[in-house]
């Protein structure tokens, strides 16, 4: 038998061919890189440990160089900056959740990033520009200051809203004992005549009382009927301060009730009596007050009798003498209607 010789080599086996990957995958990667170079696609981010590289015929994962990482990170930051159009919406750097300092820093960064609203600077007030400064001496001065301010505002409106009235009456009814309106005169704050008419009473006149009223029979020929005259008079008096002497008699003849808060009766103003050196509680006649305070004679006895225009003007002048003090008194002690 012939000898069988086997040539066996127990050395290292030949190196196997490294897997070169799927052909379709390589084709896809090639196309993607082409599109990335042309700028149609963003570069795909891969972790540094998984970047393949052909070394000695085998694919091995090698970490990316530091420059590439910095470039990619800077590129991503630029893209974020472009997307973040509103600066105060960009998130602050992360801090430790449990740290109080980190929370304060986050709040400060957020508030500093908010858009600032421009506030108009307040102008300093001048020393003399303060209106109604607070009183120095307690509640009594405060009420006094309030009443003075109230009166000062009302006094500017008084001249246009203040009138004086005086009426002359004749006797009607049984034996002429009923006083009926026969003449009415109304003057303004400055004494101008606003109304002066003879008025025909609705009842028969028994006594003309000419000695005091100055009314005669001929005055009633073209006199205004009572109802018409009353409507004309009330249109003037409504809403105004009415000054008169013993004015309740005039209102009674007019069959009218005026608010007490708008009524000024010179026969019941103690300040006038005091100025005339008369008892404050006494009811002084218009004639005597006019003589003592205005040094003028009115209601002179004679054939002409009284003049209602003259009496109304004298009443307004008397009231002007104590207007400021009396209006201030009424502001502190308003009359009840």
Buried (B, 14 or more C-beta within 10 A) or exposed (E): EEEEEEEEEEEEEEEEEEEEEEEEEEEEEEEBEEEEEEEEEEEEEEEEEEBEEEEEEEEEEEEBEEEEEEEEEEEEEEEEEEEEEEEEEEEEEEEEEEEEEBEEBBEEBEEEEEEEEEEEEEEEEEEEEEEEEEBEEEEEEEEBBBBEEBBEEBEEEBEEEBBBBBBBBBBBBEEBEBBBBBBBBBBBBEBEEBBBBBBBBEEEBBBBBBEBBBBBEEBBEEBBEBEEBBEBBEEBBEEBBBBBBBBBBBBBBBEEEBEEEBBBBBBBBBBBBEBBEBEEEEEBEBBEBBBBBEEEEBBEEEEEBBBBBBBBBBBBBBBBBBBEEBBBBBBEEEEEE
